[in-house]
Amino acid sequence: MANQINKDIIIFDGECNLCNGVVGWLLKFAPEDLVQFVAFQSSYGQQLLEENNFPTTQLDTVILMDKYGIKTHSEGFLKIISKIPRWQPIATVLGFIPKLFRDFIYKSASRNRVKWFGNSNNCNIDFRQT
């Protein structure tokens, strides 16, 4: 998969309000030609998950697919924000936090995201025209 990617792909839960908020924030700052956002509920999202042996019924992490491979959980999130020039210093600093601790926080937020932020019946992101 890594050799086939021309544009980074971010797979996210399109029905999660927290995920939609983060994607909306990324759309404001990420270089337009860098990232393609794909809701895991979409047919393309399902296809990518199947091709890469991820579960297709539920998503508990953001998934970054780029030319270097696949990253998930805190590592995926840090890699995503490190691609945004103004956020690179923050990603670098957060990268010094041990992965075990970062993933504990990430997985705790992931488990509670619907309880804390709610869910919607569909993706409410207004994607750029590409």
C-alpha positions in Angstrom: 0.0 0.0 0.0 2.8 2.4 0.9 4.2 2.6 -2.6 0.8 3.3 -4.2 0.0 6.5 -2.3 0.5 9.8 -4.0 -1.5 11.8 -1.5 -1.7 11.1 2.2 -5.0 9.4 3.2 -6.6 10.0 6.6 -9.4 7.5 7.5 -11.6 8.8 10.3 -15.0 8.1 11.9 -17.4 10.3 9.9 -20.2 10.0 12.5 -18.1 11.0 15.5 -18.4 14.7 16.5 -14.9 14.8 17.9 -13.4 13.3 14.7 -15.4 15.7 12.6 -14.2 18.6 14.6 -10.6 17.5 14.3 -10.9 17.0 10.5 -12.6 20.4 10.2 -9.7 21.9 12.0 -7.2 20.0 9.8 -9.0 21.3 6.7 -8.2 24.8 7.8 -4.5 24.2 8.2 -3.4 21.2 6.1 -1.9 22.0 2.7 -4.8 21.3 0.3 -2.8 19.0 -2.0 -1.4 16.9 0.9 -4.3 15.0 2.4 -7.4 13.1 1.3 -9.9 12.6 4.1 -12.0 9.4 4.0 -14.8 8.5 6.4 -14.5 4.9 7.3 -18.3 4.5 6.7 -17.8 5.4 3.0 -17.4 2.7 0.4 -13.8 3.8 -0.3 -13.1 3.8 3.5 -14.5 0.3 3.8 -12.3 -0.8 0.8 -9.2 0.7 2.3 -9.9 -0.9 5.7 -10.5 -4.4 4.1 -7.3 -4.1 2.0 -5.2 -3.3 5.0 -6.8 -5.8 7.4 -8.6 -3.3 9.7 -12.1 -4.0 11.1 -14.8 -2.5 9.0 -17.6 -2.3 11.6 -16.0 0.1 14.0 -13.0 2.5 14.0 -11.2 3.3 17.2 -8.3 5.2 15.8 -7.4 7.7 13.1 -5.5 5.9 10.3 -2.8 7.7 8.3 -1.7 6.1 5.1 1.2 7.8 3.4 4.2 6.8 1.3 6.0 5.5 4.4 3.2 3.2 5.6 0.3 3.2 8.0 0.2 4.9 11.3 -2.5 4.7 14.0 -3.3 6.1 17.4 -1.1 8.8 18.9 1.7 8.1 16.3 -0.8 8.6 13.5 -2.1 11.8 15.0 1.4 13.2 15.6 2.5 12.3 12.1 -0.6 14.1 10.7 0.0 17.3 12.6 3.7 17.2 11.9 2.8 17.6 8.2 1.3 21.0 8.9 4.1 23.5 9.0 2.8 25.7 11.8 2.1 22.6 14.0 5.5 20.9 13.4 7.1 22.3 16.6 4.1 21.0 18.7 4.2 17.6 17.1 8.0 17.5 17.9 7.5 18.3 21.5 4.6 15.9 21.9 6.8 13.2 20.3 9.1 13.3 23.3 6.3 12.0 25.5 6.6 8.2 25.7 4.4 6.4 23.2 2.9 4.1 25.9 1.7 7.2 27.8 0.5 9.0 24.6 -1.4 5.9 23.4 -3.0 5.5 26.9 -4.4 9.1 26.6 -5.4 8.6 23.0 -7.2 5.3 23.6 -9.0 6.7 26.6 -10.3 9.6 24.6 -11.2 7.2 21.7 -13.2 5.0 24.1 -15.1 7.9 25.5 -15.4 10.2 22.5 -19.0 9.5 21.8 -20.0 9.9 25.5 -18.1 13.2 25.7 -18.7 14.7 22.3 -21.7 12.8 20.9 -22.3 11.2 17.5 -24.2 12.2 14.4 -25.9 10.1 11.8 -23.6 11.2 9.0 -20.4 13.1 8.3 -20.9 16.8 8.7 -17.6 17.9 7.2 -17.8 20.3 4.2 -14.9 18.9 2.2 -13.0 21.0 -0.3 -13.7 20.3 -4.0 -10.8 18.3 -5.4 
